[in-house]
C-alpha cells in the first residue's frame, strides 16, 4: 500500500467550548498520530497534506460541549444517571 495524505481542520482543540450559567467548560479535542508509541505526536488543529506511512494510526478526539447550569443545583439522581451513562466523570 502506498503512502497516504491527511488533512484536518478541527475546531475547539485549543479553546474548549465554554459552559454557561455556571456550567463547566468542555474538554478540548486532539488529533494524535501513532498514539502510545515512540512515534506519537500531537497535530495542530489545522494540518494539511501530512504524509502517512503504512501502519500509521490517527486518533481523533472530538471536543466536548460546555455545561449548562450549576451541577450543585441538579437532582442527585440525574447526576448519578449521567455518571452511570458515562456522560460525565
PyMOL Python script that loads the backbone (N, CA, C, O; Angstrom):
from pymol import cmd

cmd.read_pdbstr("""\
ATOM      1  N   UNK A   1       0.843  -1.187   0.000  1.00  0.00           N
ATOM      2  CA  UNK A   1       0.000   0.000   0.000  1.00  0.00           C
ATOM      3  C   UNK A   1       0.883   1.243   0.000  1.00  0.00           C
ATOM      4  O   UNK A   1       1.851   1.322   0.756  1.00  0.00           O
ATOM      5  N   UNK A   2       0.552   2.197  -0.836  1.00  0.00           N
ATOM      6  CA  UNK A   2       1.317   3.441  -0.930  1.00  0.00           C
ATOM      7  C   UNK A   2       0.997   4.349   0.257  1.00  0.00           C
ATOM      8  O   UNK A   2       0.023   4.137   0.979  1.00  0.00           O
ATOM      9  N   UNK A   3       1.828   5.350   0.436  1.00  0.00           N
ATOM     10  CA  UNK A   3       1.596   6.344   1.490  1.00  0.00           C
ATOM     11  C   UNK A   3       0.308   7.108   1.206  1.00  0.00           C
ATOM     12  O   UNK A   3      -0.157   7.167   0.068  1.00  0.00           O
ATOM     13  N   UNK A   4      -0.248   7.680   2.242  1.00  0.00           N
ATOM     14  CA  UNK A   4      -1.478   8.475   2.111  1.00  0.00           C
ATOM     15  C   UNK A   4      -1.203   9.886   2.593  1.00  0.00           C
ATOM     16  O   UNK A   4      -0.196  10.148   3.250  1.00  0.00           O
ATOM     17  N   UNK A   5      -2.104  10.787   2.259  1.00  0.00           N
ATOM     18  CA  UNK A   5      -2.032  12.179   2.722  1.00  0.00           C
ATOM     19  C   UNK A   5      -3.220  12.439   3.632  1.00  0.00           C
ATOM     20  O   UNK A   5      -4.317  11.934   3.392  1.00  0.00           O
ATOM     21  N   UNK A   6      -2.998  13.232   4.684  1.00  0.00           N
ATOM     22  CA  UNK A   6      -4.033  13.510   5.676  1.00  0.00           C
ATOM     23  C   UNK A   6      -4.098  15.005   5.932  1.00  0.00           C
ATOM     24  O   UNK A   6      -3.074  15.666   6.108  1.00  0.00           O
ATOM     25  N   UNK A   7      -5.315  15.526   5.951  1.00  0.00           N
ATOM     26  CA  UNK A   7      -5.544  16.931   6.305  1.00  0.00           C
ATOM     27  C   UNK A   7      -6.700  16.989   7.294  1.00  0.00           C
ATOM     28  O   UNK A   7      -7.627  16.182   7.224  1.00  0.00           O
ATOM     29  N   UNK A   8      -6.640  17.946   8.215  1.00  0.00           N
ATOM     30  CA  UNK A   8      -7.710  18.129   9.184  1.00  0.00           C
ATOM     31  C   UNK A   8      -7.851  19.616   9.483  1.00  0.00           C
ATOM     32  O   UNK A   8      -6.865  20.345   9.597  1.00  0.00           O
ATOM     33  N   UNK A   9      -9.101  20.043   9.605  1.00  0.00           N
ATOM     34  CA  UNK A   9      -9.420  21.413  10.046  1.00  0.00           C
ATOM     35  C   UNK A   9     -10.425  21.259  11.176  1.00  0.00           C
ATOM     36  O   UNK A   9     -11.636  21.206  10.961  1.00  0.00           O
ATOM     37  N   UNK A  10      -9.893  21.188  12.370  1.00  0.00           N
ATOM     38  CA  UNK A  10     -10.734  20.936  13.540  1.00  0.00           C
ATOM     39  C   UNK A  10     -10.856  22.210  14.369  1.00  0.00           C
ATOM     40  O   UNK A  10      -9.972  23.067  14.360  1.00  0.00           O
ATOM     41  N   UNK A  11     -11.948  22.310  15.070  1.00  0.00           N
ATOM     42  CA  UNK A  11     -12.142  23.446  15.956  1.00  0.00           C
ATOM     43  C   UNK A  11     -12.150  22.994  17.404  1.00  0.00           C
ATOM     44  O   UNK A  11     -12.341  21.814  17.700  1.00  0.00           O
ATOM     45  N   UNK A  12     -11.947  23.921  18.278  1.00  0.00           N
ATOM     46  CA  UNK A  12     -12.029  23.694  19.721  1.00  0.00           C
ATOM     47  C   UNK A  12     -10.954  22.760  20.265  1.00  0.00           C
ATOM     48  O   UNK A  12     -11.154  22.137  21.308  1.00  0.00           O
ATOM     49  N   UNK A  13      -9.821  22.652  19.581  1.00  0.00           N
ATOM     50  CA  UNK A  13      -8.718  21.868  20.124  1.00  0.00           C
ATOM     51  C   UNK A  13      -7.880  22.713  21.079  1.00  0.00           C
ATOM     52  O   UNK A  13      -7.293  22.184  22.023  1.00  0.00           O
ATOM     53  N   UNK A  14      -7.823  24.012  20.841  1.00  0.00           N
ATOM     54  CA  UNK A  14      -7.057  24.895  21.718  1.00  0.00           C
ATOM     55  C   UNK A  14      -7.944  25.605  22.727  1.00  0.00           C
ATOM     56  O   UNK A  14      -7.539  25.822  23.868  1.00  0.00           O
ATOM     57  N   UNK A  15      -9.135  25.963  22.317  1.00  0.00           N
ATOM     58  CA  UNK A  15     -10.064  26.701  23.168  1.00  0.00           C
ATOM     59  C   UNK A  15     -11.354  25.899  23.303  1.00  0.00           C
ATOM     60  O   UNK A  15     -12.185  25.903  22.395  1.00  0.00           O
ATOM     61  N   UNK A  16     -11.526  25.213  24.432  1.00  0.00           N
ATOM     62  CA  UNK A  16     -12.722  24.375  24.585  1.00  0.00           C
ATOM     63  C   UNK A  16     -13.995  25.210  24.657  1.00  0.00           C
ATOM     64  O   UNK A  16     -13.961  26.400  24.969  1.00  0.00           O
ATOM     65  N   UNK A  17     -15.117  24.562  24.362  1.00  0.00           N
ATOM     66  CA  UNK A  17     -16.423  25.221  24.473  1.00  0.00           C
ATOM     67  C   UNK A  17     -16.643  25.653  25.914  1.00  0.00           C
ATOM     68  O   UNK A  17     -16.378  24.890  26.843  1.00  0.00           O
ATOM     69  N   UNK A  18     -17.118  26.847  26.096  1.00  0.00           N
ATOM     70  CA  UNK A  18     -17.342  27.404  27.433  1.00  0.00           C
ATOM     71  C   UNK A  18     -18.710  27.001  27.965  1.00  0.00           C
ATOM     72  O   UNK A  18     -19.686  26.929  27.218  1.00  0.00           O
ATOM     73  N   UNK A  19     -18.768  26.742  29.256  1.00  0.00           N
ATOM     74  CA  UNK A  19     -20.034  26.474  29.917  1.00  0.00           C
ATOM     75  C   UNK A  19     -20.770  27.788  30.171  1.00  0.00           C
ATOM     76  O   UNK A  19     -20.164  28.859  30.173  1.00  0.00           O
ATOM     77  N   UNK A  20     -22.065  27.693  30.383  1.00  0.00           N
ATOM     78  CA  UNK A  20     -22.876  28.883  30.665  1.00  0.00           C
ATOM     79  C   UNK A  20     -23.704  28.655  31.919  1.00  0.00           C
ATOM     80  O   UNK A  20     -23.937  27.515  32.322  1.00  0.00           O
ATOM     81  N   UNK A  21     -24.142  29.736  32.527  1.00  0.00           N
ATOM     82  CA  UNK A  21     -24.997  29.681  33.716  1.00  0.00           C
ATOM     83  C   UNK A  21     -24.377  28.832  34.824  1.00  0.00           C
ATOM     84  O   UNK A  21     -25.087  28.146  35.559  1.00  0.00           O
ATOM     85  N   UNK A  22     -23.033  28.884  34.941  1.00  0.00           N
ATOM     86  CA  UNK A  22     -22.340  28.130  35.987  1.00  0.00           C
ATOM     87  C   UNK A  22     -21.858  26.754  35.582  1.00  0.00           C
ATOM     88  O   UNK A  22     -21.235  26.057  36.382  1.00  0.00           O
ATOM     89  N   UNK A  23     -22.138  26.351  34.346  1.00  0.00           N
ATOM     90  CA  UNK A  23     -21.673  25.041  33.868  1.00  0.00           C
ATOM     91  C   UNK A  23     -20.188  25.066  33.556  1.00  0.00           C
ATOM     92  O   UNK A  23     -19.633  26.112  33.220  1.00  0.00           O
ATOM     93  N   UNK A  24     -19.557  23.928  33.665  1.00  0.00           N
ATOM     94  CA  UNK A  24     -18.120  23.825  33.398  1.00  0.00           C
ATOM     95  C   UNK A  24     -17.810  23.844  31.917  1.00  0.00           C
ATOM     96  O   UNK A  24     -18.675  23.587  31.080  1.00  0.00           O
ATOM     97  N   UNK A  25     -16.562  24.153  31.606  1.00  0.00           N
ATOM     98  CA  UNK A  25     -16.099  24.150  30.219  1.00  0.00           C
ATOM     99  C   UNK A  25     -16.008  22.721  29.697  1.00  0.00           C
ATOM    100  O   UNK A  25     -15.812  21.778  30.465  1.00  0.00           O
ATOM    101  N   UNK A  26     -16.152  22.573  28.388  1.00  0.00           N
ATOM    102  CA  UNK A  26     -15.992  21.269  27.763  1.00  0.00           C
ATOM    103  C   UNK A  26     -14.525  20.887  27.673  1.00  0.00           C
ATOM    104  O   UNK A  26     -13.643  21.710  27.917  1.00  0.00           O
ATOM    105  N   UNK A  27     -14.276  19.656  27.325  1.00  0.00           N
ATOM    106  CA  UNK A  27     -12.906  19.178  27.151  1.00  0.00           C
ATOM    107  C   UNK A  27     -12.443  19.509  25.737  1.00  0.00           C
ATOM    108  O   UNK A  27     -13.212  19.339  24.790  1.00  0.00           O
ATOM    109  N   UNK A  28     -11.199  19.980  25.566  1.00  0.00           N
ATOM    110  CA  UNK A  28     -10.723  20.243  24.210  1.00  0.00           C
ATOM    111  C   UNK A  28     -10.500  18.943  23.439  1.00  0.00           C
ATOM    112  O   UNK A  28     -10.341  17.880  24.041  1.00  0.00           O
ATOM    113  N   UNK A  29     -10.489  19.026  22.141  1.00  0.00           N
ATOM    114  CA  UNK A  29     -10.223  17.869  21.304  1.00  0.00           C
ATOM    115  C   UNK A  29      -8.742  17.723  21.024  1.00  0.00           C
ATOM    116  O   UNK A  29      -7.935  18.544  21.462  1.00  0.00           O
ATOM    117  N   UNK A  30      -8.386  16.679  20.295  1.00  0.00           N
ATOM    118  CA  UNK A  30      -6.984  16.438  19.948  1.00  0.00           C
ATOM    119  C   UNK A  30      -6.919  15.532  18.723  1.00  0.00           C
ATOM    120  O   UNK A  30      -7.840  14.764  18.445  1.00  0.00           O
ATOM    121  N   UNK A  31      -5.821  15.641  18.008  1.00  0.00           N
ATOM    122  CA  UNK A  31      -5.538  14.749  16.887  1.00  0.00           C
ATOM    123  C   UNK A  31      -4.113  14.242  17.092  1.00  0.00           C
ATOM    124  O   UNK A  31      -3.163  15.025  17.091  1.00  0.00           O
ATOM    125  N   UNK A  32      -3.970  12.933  17.268  1.00  0.00           N
ATOM    126  CA  UNK A  32      -2.682  12.344  17.620  1.00  0.00           C
ATOM    127  C   UNK A  32      -2.318  11.284  16.587  1.00  0.00           C
ATOM    128  O   UNK A  32      -3.127  10.418  16.252  1.00  0.00           O
ATOM    129  N   UNK A  33      -1.099  11.365  16.094  1.00  0.00           N
ATOM    130  CA  UNK A  33      -0.583  10.361  15.165  1.00  0.00           C
ATOM    131  C   UNK A  33       0.186   9.325  15.976  1.00  0.00           C
ATOM    132  O   UNK A  33       1.017   9.672  16.815  1.00  0.00           O
ATOM    133  N   UNK A  34      -0.094   8.069  15.722  1.00  0.00           N
ATOM    134  CA  UNK A  34       0.584   6.940  16.359  1.00  0.00           C
ATOM    135  C   UNK A  34       0.592   7.035  17.882  1.00  0.00           C
ATOM    136  O   UNK A  34       1.657   7.058  18.499  1.00  0.00           O
ATOM    137  N   UNK A  35      -0.613   7.092  18.498  1.00  0.00           N
ATOM    138  CA  UNK A  35      -0.674   7.211  19.956  1.00  0.00           C
ATOM    139  C   UNK A  35      -0.044   6.005  20.668  1.00  0.00           C
ATOM    140  O   UNK A  35      -0.068   4.882  20.164  1.00  0.00           O
ATOM    141  N   UNK A  36       0.506   6.265  21.821  1.00  0.00           N
ATOM    142  CA  UNK A  36       1.092   5.253  22.703  1.00  0.00           C
ATOM    143  C   UNK A  36       2.208   4.471  21.998  1.00  0.00           C
ATOM    144  O   UNK A  36       2.346   3.262  22.184  1.00  0.00           O
ATOM    145  N   UNK A  37       2.984   5.170  21.202  1.00  0.00           N
ATOM    146  CA  UNK A  37       4.173   4.581  20.589  1.00  0.00           C
ATOM    147  C   UNK A  37       5.312   5.592  20.722  1.00  0.00           C
ATOM    148  O   UNK A  37       5.090   6.735  21.121  1.00  0.00           O
ATOM    149  N   UNK A  38       6.503   5.176  20.395  1.00  0.00           N
ATOM    150  CA  UNK A  38       7.632   6.113  20.425  1.00  0.00           C
ATOM    151  C   UNK A  38       7.528   7.168  19.324  1.00  0.00           C
ATOM    152  O   UNK A  38       8.239   8.172  19.359  1.00  0.00           O
ATOM    153  N   UNK A  39       6.644   6.944  18.348  1.00  0.00           N
ATOM    154  CA  UNK A  39       6.456   7.910  17.258  1.00  0.00           C
ATOM    155  C   UNK A  39       5.232   8.805  17.483  1.00  0.00           C
ATOM    156  O   UNK A  39       4.811   9.512  16.568  1.00  0.00           O
ATOM    157  N   UNK A  40       4.656   8.781  18.695  1.00  0.00           N
ATOM    158  CA  UNK A  40       3.463   9.582  18.987  1.00  0.00           C
ATOM    159  C   UNK A  40       3.761  11.074  18.833  1.00  0.00           C
ATOM    160  O   UNK A  40       4.813  11.568  19.237  1.00  0.00           O
ATOM    161  N   UNK A  41       2.785  11.778  18.228  1.00  0.00           N
ATOM    162  CA  UNK A  41       2.891  13.238  18.165  1.00  0.00           C
ATOM    163  C   UNK A  41       1.502  13.837  17.977  1.00  0.00           C
ATOM    164  O   UNK A  41       0.661  13.307  17.250  1.00  0.00           O
ATOM    165  N   UNK A  42       1.295  14.943  18.648  1.00  0.00           N
ATOM    166  CA  UNK A  42       0.028  15.665  18.536  1.00  0.00           C
ATOM    167  C   UNK A  42       0.115  16.604  17.333  1.00  0.00           C
ATOM    168  O   UNK A  42       1.146  17.229  17.087  1.00  0.00           O
ATOM    169  N   UNK A  43      -0.979  16.686  16.599  1.00  0.00           N
ATOM    170  CA  UNK A  43      -1.033  17.586  15.447  1.00  0.00           C
ATOM    171  C   UNK A  43      -1.730  18.881  15.832  1.00  0.00           C
ATOM    172  O   UNK A  43      -2.578  18.889  16.724  1.00  0.00           O
ATOM    173  N   UNK A  44      -1.381  19.974  15.167  1.00  0.00           N
ATOM    174  CA  UNK A  44      -2.157  21.200  15.359  1.00  0.00           C
ATOM    175  C   UNK A  44      -3.579  20.995  14.846  1.00  0.00           C
ATOM    176  O   UNK A  44      -3.831  20.084  14.058  1.00  0.00           O
ATOM    177  N   UNK A  45      -4.502  21.836  15.288  1.00  0.00           N
ATOM    178  CA  UNK A  45      -5.896  21.661  14.891  1.00  0.00           C
ATOM    179  C   UNK A  45      -6.115  21.877  13.394  1.00  0.00           C
ATOM    180  O   UNK A  45      -7.128  21.445  12.844  1.00  0.00           O
ATOM    181  N   UNK A  46      -5.190  22.527  12.753  1.00  0.00           N
ATOM    182  CA  UNK A  46      -5.252  22.686  11.290  1.00  0.00           C
ATOM    183  C   UNK A  46      -3.959  22.144  10.702  1.00  0.00           C
ATOM    184  O   UNK A  46      -2.885  22.724  10.867  1.00  0.00           O
ATOM    185  N   UNK A  47      -4.090  21.019  10.013  1.00  0.00           N
ATOM    186  CA  UNK A  47      -2.939  20.352   9.411  1.00  0.00           C
ATOM    187  C   UNK A  47      -3.309  20.011   7.978  1.00  0.00           C
ATOM    188  O   UNK A  47      -4.408  19.524   7.713  1.00  0.00           O
ATOM    189  N   UNK A  48      -2.396  20.265   7.059  1.00  0.00           N
ATOM    190  CA  UNK A  48      -2.675  19.989   5.650  1.00  0.00           C
ATOM    191  C   UNK A  48      -1.581  19.111   5.049  1.00  0.00           C
ATOM    192  O   UNK A  48      -0.393  19.310   5.303  1.00  0.00           O
ATOM    193  N   UNK A  49      -2.002  18.152   4.259  1.00  0.00           N
ATOM    194  CA  UNK A  49      -1.121  17.337   3.432  1.00  0.00           C
ATOM    195  C   UNK A  49      -0.032  16.613   4.226  1.00  0.00           C
ATOM    196  O   UNK A  49       1.124  16.569   3.804  1.00  0.00           O
ATOM    197  N   UNK A  50      -0.405  16.048   5.373  1.00  0.00           N
ATOM    198  CA  UNK A  50       0.538  15.274   6.181  1.00  0.00           C
ATOM    199  C   UNK A  50       0.711  13.910   5.534  1.00  0.00           C
ATOM    200  O   UNK A  50      -0.274  13.232   5.243  1.00  0.00           O
ATOM    201  N   UNK A  51       1.931  13.511   5.310  1.00  0.00           N
ATOM    202  CA  UNK A  51       2.204  12.207   4.701  1.00  0.00           C
ATOM    203  C   UNK A  51       2.130  11.126   5.774  1.00  0.00           C
ATOM    204  O   UNK A  51       2.797  11.213   6.805  1.00  0.00           O
ATOM    205  N   UNK A  52       1.322  10.119   5.524  1.00  0.00           N
ATOM    206  CA  UNK A  52       1.197   8.971   6.410  1.00  0.00           C
ATOM    207  C   UNK A  52       1.796   7.757   5.734  1.00  0.00           C
ATOM    208  O   UNK A  52       1.667   7.574   4.523  1.00  0.00           O
ATOM    209  N   UNK A  53       2.447   6.937   6.525  1.00  0.00           N
ATOM    210  CA  UNK A  53       3.041   5.704   6.023  1.00  0.00           C
ATOM    211  C   UNK A  53       2.164   4.521   6.410  1.00  0.00           C
ATOM    212  O   UNK A  53       1.316   4.630   7.295  1.00  0.00           O
ATOM    213  N   UNK A  54       2.370   3.413   5.755  1.00  0.00           N
ATOM    214  CA  UNK A  54       1.638   2.183   6.079  1.00  0.00           C
ATOM    215  C   UNK A  54       1.807   1.881   7.567  1.00  0.00           C
ATOM    216  O   UNK A  54       2.924   1.895   8.084  1.00  0.00           O
ATOM    217  N   UNK A  55       0.697   1.608   8.252  1.00  0.00           N
ATOM    218  CA  UNK A  55       0.727   1.280   9.667  1.00  0.00           C
ATOM    219  C   UNK A  55       0.525   2.471  10.592  1.00  0.00           C
ATOM    220  O   UNK A  55       0.306   2.287  11.789  1.00  0.00           O
ATOM    221  N   UNK A  56       0.594   3.699  10.056  1.00  0.00           N
ATOM    222  CA  UNK A  56       0.332   4.867  10.897  1.00  0.00           C
ATOM    223  C   UNK A  56      -1.116   4.847  11.370  1.00  0.00           C
ATOM    224  O   UNK A  56      -2.003   4.358  10.671  1.00  0.00           O
ATOM    225  N   UNK A  57      -1.340   5.380  12.558  1.00  0.00           N
ATOM    226  CA  UNK A  57      -2.665   5.434  13.159  1.00  0.00           C
ATOM    227  C   UNK A  57      -2.982   6.879  13.502  1.00  0.00           C
ATOM    228  O   UNK A  57      -2.136   7.595  14.038  1.00  0.00           O
ATOM    229  N   UNK A  58      -4.201   7.309  13.194  1.00  0.00           N
ATOM    230  CA  UNK A  58      -4.682   8.641  13.588  1.00  0.00           C
ATOM    231  C   UNK A  58      -5.732   8.438  14.679  1.00  0.00           C
ATOM    232  O   UNK A  58      -6.685   7.679  14.507  1.00  0.00           O
ATOM    233  N   UNK A  59      -5.542   9.123  15.795  1.00  0.00           N
ATOM    234  CA  UNK A  59      -6.513   9.099  16.899  1.00  0.00           C
ATOM    235  C   UNK A  59      -7.103  10.499  16.996  1.00  0.00           C
ATOM    236  O   UNK A  59      -6.399  11.452  17.332  1.00  0.00           O
ATOM    237  N   UNK A  60      -8.394  10.624  16.702  1.00  0.00           N
ATOM    238  CA  UNK A  60      -9.068  11.919  16.718  1.00  0.00           C
ATOM    239  C   UNK A  60     -10.031  11.971  17.895  1.00  0.00           C
ATOM    240  O   UNK A  60     -10.991  11.202  17.953  1.00  0.00           O
ATOM    241  N   UNK A  61      -9.774  12.877  18.832  1.00  0.00           N
ATOM    242  CA  UNK A  61     -10.652  13.080  19.980  1.00  0.00           C
ATOM    243  C   UNK A  61     -11.502  14.308  19.702  1.00  0.00           C
ATOM    244  O   UNK A  61     -10.978  15.412  19.560  1.00  0.00           O
ATOM    245  N   UNK A  62     -12.805  14.118  19.624  1.00  0.00           N
ATOM    246  CA  UNK A  62     -13.685  15.262  19.392  1.00  0.00           C
ATOM    247  C   UNK A  62     -13.883  16.030  20.688  1.00  0.00           C
ATOM    248  O   UNK A  62     -13.924  15.429  21.762  1.00  0.00           O
ATOM    249  N   UNK A  63     -14.005  17.350  20.603  1.00  0.00           N
ATOM    250  CA  UNK A  63     -14.171  18.143  21.812  1.00  0.00           C
ATOM    251  C   UNK A  63     -15.556  17.950  22.427  1.00  0.00           C
ATOM    252  O   UNK A  63     -16.522  17.621  21.738  1.00  0.00           O
ATOM    253  N   UNK A  64     -15.624  18.161  23.732  1.00  0.00           N
ATOM    254  CA  UNK A  64     -16.901  18.064  24.434  1.00  0.00           C
ATOM    255  C   UNK A  64     -17.566  19.426  24.532  1.00  0.00           C
ATOM    256  O   UNK A  64     -16.895  20.457  24.503  1.00  0.00           O
ATOM    257  N   UNK A  65     -18.872  19.427  24.647  1.00  0.00           N
ATOM    258  CA  UNK A  65     -19.620  20.667  24.796  1.00  0.00           C
ATOM    259  C   UNK A  65     -19.539  21.200  26.217  1.00  0.00           C
ATOM    260  O   UNK A  65     -19.307  20.445  27.162  1.00  0.00           O
ATOM    261  N   UNK A  66     -19.730  22.482  26.359  1.00  0.00           N
ATOM    262  CA  UNK A  66     -19.737  23.103  27.679  1.00  0.00           C
ATOM    263  C   UNK A  66     -21.018  22.763  28.431  1.00  0.00           C
ATOM    264  O   UNK A  66     -22.049  22.461  27.832  1.00  0.00           O
ATOM    265  N   UNK A  67     -20.929  22.819  29.736  1.00  0.00           N
ATOM    266  CA  UNK A  67     -22.074  22.507  30.579  1.00  0.00           C
ATOM    267  C   UNK A  67     -23.071  23.656  30.657  1.00  0.00           C
ATOM    268  O   UNK A  67     -22.741  24.802  30.354  1.00  0.00           O
ATOM    269  N   UNK A  68     -24.281  23.337  31.062  1.00  0.00           N
ATOM    270  CA  UNK A  68     -25.331  24.326  31.247  1.00  0.00           C
ATOM    271  C   UNK A  68     -25.841  24.225  32.672  1.00  0.00           C
ATOM    272  O   UNK A  68     -26.392  23.199  33.072  1.00  0.00           O
ATOM    273  N   UNK A  69     -25.657  25.284  33.431  1.00  0.00           N
ATOM    274  CA  UNK A  69     -26.149  25.313  34.810  1.00  0.00           C
ATOM    275  C   UNK A  69     -25.167  24.746  35.809  1.00  0.00           C
ATOM    276  O   UNK A  69     -24.259  23.988  35.466  1.00  0.00           O
ATOM    277  N   UNK A  70     -25.372  25.132  37.048  1.00  0.00           N
ATOM    278  CA  UNK A  70     -24.510  24.685  38.142  1.00  0.00           C
ATOM    279  C   UNK A  70     -24.838  23.240  38.516  1.00  0.00           C
ATOM    280  O   UNK A  70     -25.987  22.930  38.830  1.00  0.00           O
ATOM    281  N   UNK A  71     -23.844  22.355  38.485  1.00  0.00           N
ATOM    282  CA  UNK A  71     -24.103  20.947  38.809  1.00  0.00           C
ATOM    283  C   UNK A  71     -24.691  20.766  40.212  1.00  0.00           C
ATOM    284  O   UNK A  71     -25.478  19.847  40.440  1.00  0.00           O
ATOM    285  N   UNK A  72     -24.315  21.633  41.144  1.00  0.00           N
ATOM    286  CA  UNK A  72     -24.791  21.513  42.519  1.00  0.00           C
ATOM    287  C   UNK A  72     -26.304  21.715  42.623  1.00  0.00           C
ATOM    288  O   UNK A  72     -26.908  21.326  43.622  1.00  0.00           O
ATOM    289  N   UNK A  73     -26.910  22.307  41.623  1.00  0.00           N
ATOM    290  CA  UNK A  73     -28.341  22.580  41.646  1.00  0.00           C
ATOM    291  C   UNK A  73     -29.170  21.486  40.970  1.00  0.00           C
ATOM    292  O   UNK A  73     -30.398  21.574  40.934  1.00  0.00           O
ATOM    293  N   UNK A  74     -28.505  20.452  40.431  1.00  0.00           N
ATOM    294  CA  UNK A  74     -29.227  19.346  39.789  1.00  0.00           C
ATOM    295  C   UNK A  74     -29.626  18.305  40.820  1.00  0.00           C
ATOM    296  O   UNK A  74     -29.005  18.186  41.876  1.00  0.00           O
ATOM    297  N   UNK A  75     -30.649  17.570  40.507  1.00  0.00           N
ATOM    298  CA  UNK A  75     -31.073  16.468  41.371  1.00  0.00           C
ATOM    299  C   UNK A  75     -29.981  15.398  41.394  1.00  0.00           C
ATOM    300  O   UNK A  75     -29.396  15.066  40.363  1.00  0.00           O
ATOM    301  N   UNK A  76     -29.721  14.873  42.577  1.00  0.00           N
ATOM    302  CA  UNK A  76     -28.664  13.868  42.741  1.00  0.00           C
ATOM    303  C   UNK A  76     -28.894  12.650  41.835  1.00  0.00           C
ATOM    304  O   UNK A  76     -27.938  12.092  41.296  1.00  0.00           O
ATOM    305  N   UNK A  77     -30.153  12.238  41.667  1.00  0.00           N
ATOM    306  CA  UNK A  77     -30.455  11.067  40.826  1.00  0.00           C
ATOM    307  C   UNK A  77     -30.072  11.315  39.367  1.00  0.00           C
ATOM    308  O   UNK A  77     -29.625  10.395  38.683  1.00  0.00           O
ATOM    309  N   UNK A  78     -30.244  12.551  38.883  1.00  0.00           N
ATOM    310  CA  UNK A  78     -29.881  12.866  37.495  1.00  0.00           C
ATOM    311  C   UNK A  78     -28.364  12.887  37.323  1.00  0.00           C
ATOM    312  O   UNK A  78     -27.847  12.454  36.293  1.00  0.00           O
ATOM    313  N   UNK A  79     -27.660  13.385  38.320  1.00  0.00           N
ATOM    314  CA  UNK A  79     -26.197  13.368  38.263  1.00  0.00           C
ATOM    315  C   UNK A  79     -25.698  11.923  38.259  1.00  0.00           C
ATOM    316  O   UNK A  79     -24.810  11.572  37.483  1.00  0.00           O
ATOM    317  N   UNK A  80     -26.262  11.098  39.114  1.00  0.00           N
ATOM    318  CA  UNK A  80     -25.877   9.684  39.185  1.00  0.00           C
ATOM    319  C   UNK A  80     -26.123   8.988  37.847  1.00  0.00           C
ATOM    320  O   UNK A  80     -25.300   8.184  37.408  1.00  0.00           O
ATOM    321  N   UNK A  81     -27.233   9.288  37.203  1.00  0.00           N
ATOM    322  CA  UNK A  81     -27.533   8.708  35.892  1.00  0.00           C
ATOM    323  C   UNK A  81     -26.495   9.134  34.856  1.00  0.00           C
ATOM    324  O   UNK A  81     -26.034   8.309  34.068  1.00  0.00           O
ATOM    325  N   UNK A  82     -26.124  10.412  34.851  1.00  0.00           N
ATOM    326  CA  UNK A  82     -25.092  10.894  33.923  1.00  0.00           C
ATOM    327  C   UNK A  82     -23.761  10.189  34.166  1.00  0.00           C
ATOM    328  O   UNK A  82     -23.056   9.854  33.214  1.00  0.00           O
ATOM    329  N   UNK A  83     -23.412   9.961  35.425  1.00  0.00           N
ATOM    330  CA  UNK A  83     -22.181   9.238  35.747  1.00  0.00           C
ATOM    331  C   UNK A  83     -22.263   7.802  35.246  1.00  0.00           C
ATOM    332  O   UNK A  83     -21.321   7.311  34.625  1.00  0.00           O
ATOM    333  N   UNK A  84     -23.371   7.126  35.507  1.00  0.00           N
ATOM    334  CA  UNK A  84     -23.552   5.737  35.088  1.00  0.00           C
ATOM    335  C   UNK A  84     -23.497   5.595  33.570  1.00  0.00           C
ATOM    336  O   UNK A  84     -22.971   4.606  33.059  1.00  0.00           O
ATOM    337  N   UNK A  85     -24.034   6.573  32.848  1.00  0.00           N
ATOM    338  CA  UNK A  85     -24.077   6.510  31.383  1.00  0.00           C
ATOM    339  C   UNK A  85     -22.769   6.971  30.742  1.00  0.00           C
ATOM    340  O   UNK A  85     -22.611   6.870  29.525  1.00  0.00           O
ATOM    341  N   UNK A  86     -21.821   7.481  31.555  1.00  0.00           N
ATOM    342  CA  UNK A  86     -20.538   7.921  31.029  1.00  0.00           C
ATOM    343  C   UNK A  86     -20.544   9.305  30.409  1.00  0.00           C
ATOM    344  O   UNK A  86     -19.603   9.679  29.709  1.00  0.00           O
ATOM    345  N   UNK A  87     -21.622  10.083  30.667  1.00  0.00           N
ATOM    346  CA  UNK A  87     -21.695  11.439  30.109  1.00  0.00           C
ATOM    347  C   UNK A  87     -20.736  12.395  30.817  1.00  0.00           C
ATOM    348  O   UNK A  87     -20.219  13.328  30.203  1.00  0.00           O
ATOM    349  N   UNK A  88     -20.501  12.164  32.099  1.00  0.00           N
ATOM    350  CA  UNK A  88     -19.583  12.988  32.885  1.00  0.00           C
ATOM    351  C   UNK A  88     -18.732  12.069  33.740  1.00  0.00           C
ATOM    352  O   UNK A  88     -19.089  10.916  33.985  1.00  0.00           O
ATOM    353  N   UNK A  89     -17.599  12.595  34.190  1.00  0.00           N
ATOM    354  CA  UNK A  89     -16.700  11.806  35.035  1.00  0.00           C
ATOM    355  C   UNK A  89     -16.485  12.521  36.348  1.00  0.00           C
ATOM    356  O   UNK A  89     -15.757  12.026  37.209  1.00  0.00           O
TER     357      UNK A  89
END
""", "prot")
cmd.dss("prot")
cmd.show_as("cartoon", "prot")
cmd.util.cbc("prot")
cmd.orient("prot")
